[in-house]
């Protein structure tokens, strides 16, 4: 499933990221924030407008806002556990 479709509060692991779909500078920034393969994440909030943009993602103890287009470039697998 793509990260932009992950339900709020569900814990997942990033399986793959389509880095070629992202602008190199944005891809570099996402990697620096820890949003890369193997990272455990959860969706904390979504925007309230029609596009539901931005998406707030928790990575470790940090919450990061990403655009829906960035989240759509990330494939995740939902985890059974309820704790990061």
NUFI-98938 format. One record per atom (N, C-alpha, C, O, CB): residue number from 1; residue in one letter; atom name; x, y, z. Coordinates in steps of 0.1 Angstrom, whole numbers. Glycine has a CB too. Example, Ala and Ser with C-alpha at 12.3 -4.5 7.8 and 13.67 -1.06 7.14 Angstrom:
2
i/aa/at/east/north/up
1/A/N/132/-57/78;
1/A/CA/123/-45/78;
1/A/C/132/-33/78;
1/A/O/142/-33/85;
1/A/CB/113/-45/90;
2/S/N/128/-22/71;
2/S/CA/137/-11/71;
2/S/C/129/0/79;
2/S/O/134/11/80;
2/S/CB/141/-6/57;
% end
This chain:
84
i/aa/at/east/north/up
1/X/N/8/-12/0;
1/X/CA/0/0/0;
1/X/C/9/12/0;
1/X/O/20/12/5;
1/X/CB/-10/0/12;
2/X/N/4/23/-6;
2/X/CA/11/36/-6;
2/X/C/9/43/7;
2/X/O/-1/42/13;
2/X/CB/7/44/-18;
3/X/N/19/50/11;
3/X/CA/19/57/24;
3/X/C/7/67/24;
3/X/O/1/69/35;
3/X/CB/32/65/26;
4/X/N/4/73/13;
4/X/CA/-7/83/14;
4/X/C/-21/76/17;
4/X/O/-31/83/20;
4/X/CB/-8/90/1;
5/X/N/-22/63/16;
5/X/CA/-34/56/18;
5/X/C/-34/49/32;
5/X/O/-44/43/36;
5/X/CB/-36/45/8;
6/X/N/-23/50/39;
6/X/CA/-22/43/52;
6/X/C/-32/50/62;
6/X/O/-32/62/63;
6/X/CB/-8/44/58;
7/X/N/-40/42/69;
7/X/CA/-49/49/79;
7/X/C/-42/56/90;
7/X/O/-31/52/94;
7/X/CB/-59/38/85;
8/X/N/-48/66/96;
8/X/CA/-42/73/107;
8/X/C/-41/64/119;
8/X/O/-50/57/122;
8/X/CB/-51/86/111;
9/X/N/-29/65/125;
9/X/CA/-26/57/137;
9/X/C/-21/43/134;
9/X/O/-16/36/144;
9/X/CB/-38/55/145;
10/X/N/-21/38/122;
10/X/CA/-16/25/118;
10/X/C/-1/26/117;
10/X/O/5/34/110;
10/X/CB/-23/20/105;
11/X/N/6/16/123;
11/X/CA/21/16/122;
11/X/C/25/8/110;
11/X/O/19/-2/107;
11/X/CB/27/10/135;
12/X/N/35/13/103;
12/X/CA/40/6/91;
12/X/C/55/8/89;
12/X/O/61/16/96;
12/X/CB/32/12/78;
13/X/N/60/0/80;
13/X/CA/75/1/77;
13/X/C/75/5/62;
13/X/O/68/-1/54;
13/X/CB/82/-13/80;
14/X/N/84/14/59;
14/X/CA/86/18/45;
14/X/C/94/7/38;
14/X/O/105/3/42;
14/X/CB/94/32/44;
15/X/N/88/1/27;
15/X/CA/94/-10/20;
15/X/C/103/-5/9;
15/X/O/114/-9/7;
15/X/CB/83/-19/15;
16/X/N/97/4/0;
16/X/CA/104/10/-11;
16/X/C/100/25/-12;
16/X/O/89/29/-9;
16/X/CB/102/2/-24;
17/X/N/109/32/-18;
17/X/CA/106/46/-22;
17/X/C/110/48/-36;
17/X/O/121/44/-40;
17/X/CB/114/56/-12;
18/X/N/101/54/-44;
18/X/CA/104/57/-58;
18/X/C/112/70/-59;
18/X/O/106/80/-62;
18/X/CB/91/57/-67;
19/X/N/125/70/-56;
19/X/CA/133/82/-55;
19/X/C/133/89/-69;
19/X/O/134/101/-69;
19/X/CB/147/78/-51;
20/X/N/131/82/-80;
20/X/CA/131/89/-93;
20/X/C/119/97/-95;
20/X/O/119/106/-103;
20/X/CB/132/78/-104;
21/X/N/108/94/-88;
21/X/CA/96/102/-89;
21/X/C/97/116/-81;
21/X/O/88/124/-83;
21/X/CB/84/94/-84;
22/X/N/107/117/-73;
22/X/CA/109/129/-65;
22/X/C/120/138/-71;
22/X/O/130/133/-77;
22/X/CB/112/126/-51;
23/X/N/119/151/-68;
23/X/CA/129/160/-72;
23/X/C/141/157/-63;
23/X/O/140/155/-51;
23/X/CB/125/175/-70;
24/X/N/154/156/-69;
24/X/CA/165/152/-61;
24/X/C/167/160/-48;
24/X/O/171/153/-38;
24/X/CB/178/154/-69;
25/X/N/165/173/-48;
25/X/CA/166/180/-35;
25/X/C/156/176/-25;
25/X/O/159/174/-13;
25/X/CB/165/195/-38;
26/X/N/144/173/-29;
26/X/CA/133/168/-20;
26/X/C/136/154/-15;
26/X/O/134/151/-3;
26/X/CB/119/169/-27;
27/X/N/141/146/-24;
27/X/CA/145/132/-20;
27/X/C/156/132/-9;
27/X/O/156/125/0;
27/X/CB/150/124/-32;
28/X/N/166/141/-11;
28/X/CA/177/142/-2;
28/X/C/172/147/12;
28/X/O/176/142/22;
28/X/CB/187/152/-7;
29/X/N/162/156/12;
29/X/CA/156/161/24;
29/X/C/149/150/32;
29/X/O/150/149/44;
29/X/CB/147/173/21;
30/X/N/141/143/24;
30/X/CA/133/132/30;
30/X/C/142/121/37;
30/X/O/140/116/47;
30/X/CB/124/125/20;
31/X/N/153/118/30;
31/X/CA/163/109/35;
31/X/C/169/114/48;
31/X/O/171/107/58;
31/X/CB/174/105/25;
32/X/N/172/127/48;
32/X/CA/178/133/60;
32/X/C/169/133/72;
32/X/O/173/133/83;
32/X/CB/182/148/57;
33/X/N/156/133/69;
33/X/CA/146/132/80;
33/X/C/143/118/84;
33/X/O/135/116/94;
33/X/CB/133/139/75;
34/X/N/149/108/78;
34/X/CA/147/94/81;
34/X/C/137/87/74;
34/X/O/133/75/77;
34/X/CB/145/93/96;
35/X/N/131/93/64;
35/X/CA/120/87/56;
35/X/C/126/79/44;
35/X/O/127/83/33;
35/X/CB/110/97/51;
36/X/N/131/67/48;
36/X/CA/137/58/38;
36/X/C/134/44/41;
36/X/O/128/41/51;
36/X/CB/153/60/37;
37/X/N/138/35/32;
37/X/CA/135/21/34;
37/X/C/139/15/48;
37/X/O/149/18/53;
37/X/CB/143/12/23;
38/X/N/129/8/53;
38/X/CA/132/2/66;
38/X/C/127/10/78;
38/X/O/126/5/89;
38/X/CB/146/-1/68;
39/X/N/124/23/76;
39/X/CA/119/32/87;
39/X/C/105/28/91;
39/X/O/96/25/83;
39/X/CB/119/46/83;
40/X/N/103/28/105;
40/X/CA/89/25/110;
40/X/C/83/39/112;
40/X/O/88/48/117;
40/X/CB/90/17/124;
41/X/N/70/40/107;
41/X/CA/63/53/107;
41/X/C/49/51/110;
41/X/O/44/39/111;
41/X/CB/64/60/93;
42/X/N/42/61/113;
42/X/CA/28/61/115;
42/X/C/22/75/110;
42/X/O/29/85/111;
42/X/CB/24/59/130;
43/X/N/10/75/104;
43/X/CA/4/87/100;
43/X/C/-3/93/112;
43/X/O/-12/87/118;
43/X/CB/-6/85/88;
44/X/N/1/105/116;
44/X/CA/-5/112/127;
44/X/C/-17/120/124;
44/X/O/-27/120/131;
44/X/CB/6/121/134;
45/X/N/-16/128/112;
45/X/CA/-27/136/108;
45/X/C/-27/138/93;
45/X/O/-17/135/87;
45/X/CB/-26/150/115;
46/X/N/-38/142/88;
46/X/CA/-39/146/74;
46/X/C/-46/160/73;
46/X/O/-53/164/82;
46/X/CB/-48/136/65;
47/X/N/-42/167/63;
47/X/CA/-48/180/61;
47/X/C/-63/179/59;
47/X/O/-68/168/56;
47/X/CB/-42/187/48;
48/X/N/-70/190/61;
48/X/CA/-85/190/60;
48/X/C/-91/194/47;
48/X/O/-103/193/45;
48/X/CB/-90/199/71;
49/X/N/-83/199/38;
49/X/CA/-88/203/25;
49/X/C/-91/191/16;
49/X/O/-88/179/20;
49/X/CB/-78/212/18;
50/X/N/-96/193/5;
50/X/CA/-100/183/-5;
50/X/C/-89/173/-8;
50/X/O/-91/161/-8;
50/X/CB/-105/189/-18;
51/X/N/-77/177/-9;
51/X/CA/-65/169/-13;
51/X/C/-59/162/-1;
51/X/O/-51/153/-2;
51/X/CB/-55/177/-20;
52/X/N/-64/165/11;
52/X/CA/-59/159/24;
52/X/C/-44/161/25;
52/X/O/-36/152/29;
52/X/CB/-62/144/24;
53/X/N/-39/173/21;
53/X/CA/-25/176/21;
53/X/C/-22/187/31;
53/X/O/-31/196/32;
53/X/CB/-21/181/7;
54/X/N/-12/188/39;
54/X/CA/-1/178/39;
54/X/C/-5/166/49;
54/X/O/-15/166/55;
54/X/CB/12/184/44;
55/X/N/4/156/49;
55/X/CA/3/145/58;
55/X/C/14/145/69;
55/X/O/25/147/65;
55/X/CB/4/131/50;
56/X/N/10/145/81;
56/X/CA/19/145/92;
56/X/C/23/130/96;
56/X/O/14/122/98;
56/X/CB/13/152/105;
57/X/N/36/127/95;
57/X/CA/41/114/97;
57/X/C/50/114/109;
57/X/O/59/122/110;
57/X/CB/48/108/84;
58/X/N/48/104/118;
58/X/CA/57/103/129;
58/X/C/68/93/126;
58/X/O/65/81/122;
58/X/CB/49/98/142;
59/X/N/81/97/127;
59/X/CA/92/88/125;
59/X/C/100/89/138;
59/X/O/106/99/141;
59/X/CB/101/93/113;
60/X/N/100/78/145;
60/X/CA/107/78/159;
60/X/C/100/88/168;
60/X/O/88/87/169;
60/X/CB/122/82/157;
61/X/N/107/98/173;
61/X/CA/101/108/182;
61/X/C/98/121/175;
61/X/O/94/131/181;
61/X/CB/110/111/194;
62/X/N/100/121/162;
62/X/CA/98/133/154;
62/X/C/86/132/145;
62/X/O/82/121/139;
62/X/CB/111/135/145;
63/X/N/79/143/143;
63/X/CA/67/144/134;
63/X/C/71/153/123;
63/X/O/76/164/124;
63/X/CB/54/149/141;
64/X/N/69/148/110;
64/X/CA/73/155/98;
64/X/C/61/156/89;
64/X/O/53/147/88;
64/X/CB/84/147/91;
65/X/N/59/168/83;
65/X/CA/48/170/74;
65/X/C/54/168/60;
65/X/O/64/174/56;
65/X/CB/42/184/75;
66/X/N/47/160/52;
66/X/CA/51/157/38;
66/X/C/39/159/29;
66/X/O/28/158/33;
66/X/CB/57/143/36;
67/X/N/42/163/17;
67/X/CA/32/164/7;
67/X/C/26/150/3;
67/X/O/33/140/4;
67/X/CB/37/171/-6;
68/X/N/14/150/-1;
68/X/CA/7/138/-5;
68/X/C/15/131/-17;
68/X/O/16/119/-17;
68/X/CB/-7/140/-9;
69/X/N/20/139/-26;
69/X/CA/28/134/-37;
69/X/C/40/126/-32;
69/X/O/44/116/-38;
69/X/CB/32/145/-47;
70/X/N/47/131/-22;
70/X/CA/58/124/-16;
70/X/C/54/111/-10;
70/X/O/61/101/-11;
70/X/CB/66/133/-6;
71/X/N/43/112/-2;
71/X/CA/38/100/4;
71/X/C/34/89/-6;
71/X/O/35/77/-4;
71/X/CB/26/103/13;
72/X/N/29/94/-17;
72/X/CA/25/84/-28;
72/X/C/37/77/-34;
72/X/O/35/67/-41;
72/X/CB/17/91/-39;
73/X/N/49/82/-33;
73/X/CA/61/76/-38;
73/X/C/66/66/-29;
73/X/O/76/59/-32;
73/X/CB/71/87/-41;
74/X/N/60/64/-17;
74/X/CA/65/54/-7;
74/X/C/56/43/-6;
74/X/O/44/44/-3;
74/X/CB/67/61/6;
75/X/N/61/31/-7;
75/X/CA/54/18/-5;
75/X/C/56/14/9;
75/X/O/68/13/13;
75/X/CB/58/7/-16;
76/X/N/45/11/16;
76/X/CA/47/6/30;
76/X/C/40/-7/33;
76/X/O/31/-11/25;
76/X/CB/41/17/40;
77/X/N/44/-14/43;
77/X/CA/37/-26/48;
77/X/C/32/-23/62;
77/X/O/40/-19/70;
77/X/CB/46/-38/47;
78/X/N/19/-25/64;
78/X/CA/14/-23/78;
78/X/C/19/-34/87;
78/X/O/21/-46/83;
78/X/CB/-2/-24/77;
79/X/N/22/-30/99;
79/X/CA/27/-39/109;
79/X/C/16/-42/119;
79/X/O/7/-35/122;
79/X/CB/39/-33/117;
80/X/N/17/-54/125;
80/X/CA/7/-59/135;
80/X/C/9/-52/149;
80/X/O/-1/-51/156;
80/X/CB/8/-74/137;
81/X/N/21/-48/152;
81/X/CA/24/-42/165;
81/X/C/17/-29/167;
81/X/O/14/-22/157;
81/X/CB/39/-41/167;
82/X/N/15/-25/179;
82/X/CA/9/-12/182;
82/X/C/19/-2/188;
82/X/O/15/9/192;
82/X/CB/-3/-14/192;
83/X/N/32/-6/189;
83/X/CA/42/3/194;
83/X/C/53/5/184;
83/X/O/57/-5/178;
83/X/CB/47/-2/208;
84/X/N/58/17/184;
84/X/CA/70/20/175;
84/X/C/82/14/182;
84/X/O/93/15/177;
84/X/CB/72/34/171;
% end
